[in-house]
Amino acid sequence: MNAELEAGASRTEAVLDRVTAAFSWAWLALISVIVVAVVLRYAFGIGLIELEELQWHLYAFGFLMGLVACTTRDRHVRVDVLRERMSPRTRDWVDLYGILLLQLPFLALVLWSALPFAADSFAVGERSASAGGLPFRWILKSVLPLSFALLCLATLSQLVHVWGRLFEDRVSSEPR
């Protein structure tokens, strides 16, 4: 059963890698929008609120999908000064407790809050309050629950791997 879970977790990570790689275009788009905004403002004296709003929309989108990519590849932020002194088994125990006691409850809380937030925005057809701002603000707000759902998948995948490292060896080495 563990081998099946490990294989499923690896397939999930491969899909998440492809999804986050596909959405990494947001960073190139962000840089392009910034360059256009700067050229328009300083070369032609034209400032467009649409470009300014688009910048923070693209940044938020890239950041949220970047969280998923970092979790999928197990490259998220840790206190490396402490972690490098731990044995691999201790690291796995810290990861297990961190996932179960901190990360999963946090993700559940964010999803529980973000779903109605995005649904309400969609229901009213929310747009920017600024004159000349972007329409369809609900798209940006929908990225929040989407990215956190993907982050849940990445976290569950990491949980399967940590669980396997901690308990697979013990099960296989015990006499039956």
Secondary structure, 3 states (H helix, E strand, C coil): CHHHHHHHHHHHHHHHHHHHHHCCHHHHHHHHHHHHHHHHHHHHCCCCHHHHHHHHHHHHHHHHHHHHHHHHCCCCCCCHHHHCCCCHHHHHHHHHHHHHHHHHHHHHHHHHHHHHHHHHHHHHCCCCCCCCCCCCHHHHHHHHHHHHHHHHHHHHHHHHHHHHHHHHHHHHHCCC
